[in-house]
Amino acid sequence: MSGRMICNASPLIFLSKIGGLNLLNDLFAEVLIPDGAWKEATRKPDGVTGTLGILIAGHRRGLVADVSAEINALRKVGFRVSDSVITQINKQT
């Protein structure tokens, strides 16, 4: 077990979805969760989407002209997405 860990909302949300929250206690002696992270992780969202979903929605509303170009720009700054997902997105846009 390591020492102390400060946890943001993302690990709480995704680990809880796969039943993996116990990993935090197994790996760390103390897990600190800031109030903002706790509120974000436990609130009921109005809707859930990711970066690519936002680009698609923007395209559908005429706010994003070229989704592929935006995805390429994201990839250049470290965004990771599989080619098969991009193929699916290109069929939708």
C-alpha positions as CSV (number, residue, x, y, z in Angstrom):
1,M,0.0,0.0,0.0
2,S,1.3,3.4,-0.9
3,G,0.7,6.5,1.1
4,R,-1.9,9.2,0.5
5,M,-3.8,9.7,-2.8
6,I,-6.0,12.6,-3.9
7,C,-8.7,11.4,-6.2
8,N,-10.6,13.4,-8.8
9,A,-14.0,12.5,-10.0
10,S,-13.0,10.5,-13.1
11,P,-11.6,7.4,-11.3
12,L,-14.5,7.5,-8.9
13,I,-17.0,7.5,-11.7
14,F,-15.4,4.9,-13.9
15,L,-14.2,2.5,-11.2
16,S,-17.6,2.5,-9.6
17,K,-19.2,1.6,-13.0
18,I,-17.0,-1.6,-13.1
19,G,-17.1,-2.4,-9.4
20,G,-13.5,-1.4,-8.9
21,L,-13.6,1.2,-6.1
22,N,-12.0,-1.3,-3.8
23,L,-8.8,-0.8,-5.7
24,L,-8.4,2.6,-4.2
25,N,-8.4,1.1,-0.7
26,D,-6.2,-1.8,-1.8
27,L,-3.6,0.5,-3.3
28,F,-3.5,3.5,-1.0
29,A,-3.4,3.9,2.8
30,E,-5.5,7.0,2.6
31,V,-7.7,8.3,-0.2
32,L,-8.7,12.0,-0.1
33,I,-11.6,13.1,-2.2
34,P,-12.1,16.8,-2.6
35,D,-15.7,18.0,-2.1
36,G,-16.0,19.1,-5.8
37,A,-14.9,15.7,-7.0
38,W,-17.3,13.9,-4.7
39,K,-20.2,16.1,-5.8
40,E,-19.4,15.5,-9.5
41,A,-19.0,11.8,-9.0
42,T,-22.3,11.4,-7.1
43,R,-24.6,13.8,-8.9
44,K,-27.1,12.5,-11.4
45,P,-26.1,13.9,-14.8
46,D,-28.5,15.5,-17.2
47,G,-26.8,13.6,-20.0
48,V,-23.5,12.0,-20.5
49,T,-21.2,12.5,-23.5
50,G,-17.6,12.7,-24.2
51,T,-15.3,14.9,-26.3
52,L,-16.3,13.1,-29.6
53,G,-20.0,13.3,-28.7
54,I,-19.7,17.1,-28.2
55,L,-18.0,17.4,-31.6
56,I,-20.8,15.4,-33.3
57,A,-23.5,17.5,-31.6
58,G,-21.7,20.6,-32.6
59,H,-21.5,19.4,-36.2
60,R,-25.2,18.6,-36.2
61,R,-26.0,22.1,-35.1
62,G,-23.7,23.7,-37.6
63,L,-21.1,24.7,-35.1
64,V,-18.4,22.3,-36.2
65,A,-17.7,22.2,-39.9
66,D,-15.3,19.3,-40.2
67,V,-15.4,16.7,-37.4
68,S,-12.5,14.8,-38.9
69,A,-10.3,17.8,-38.9
70,E,-11.1,18.4,-35.2
71,I,-10.4,14.8,-34.3
72,N,-7.0,15.1,-36.1
73,A,-6.2,18.2,-34.1
74,L,-7.1,16.4,-30.9
75,R,-4.9,13.5,-31.8
76,K,-2.0,15.9,-32.4
77,V,-2.3,17.1,-28.8
78,G,-2.5,13.6,-27.3
79,F,-6.1,12.6,-27.6
80,R,-6.4,8.8,-28.1
81,V,-9.1,7.2,-30.2
82,S,-9.2,4.1,-32.3
83,D,-9.5,4.2,-36.1
84,S,-12.6,2.1,-35.9
85,V,-14.3,4.7,-33.7
86,I,-13.3,7.4,-36.2
87,T,-14.8,5.3,-39.0
88,Q,-18.1,5.1,-37.1
89,I,-18.1,8.8,-36.5
90,N,-17.4,9.6,-40.1
91,K,-20.5,7.5,-41.1
92,Q,-22.6,9.7,-38.7
93,T,-21.3,13.1,-39.9
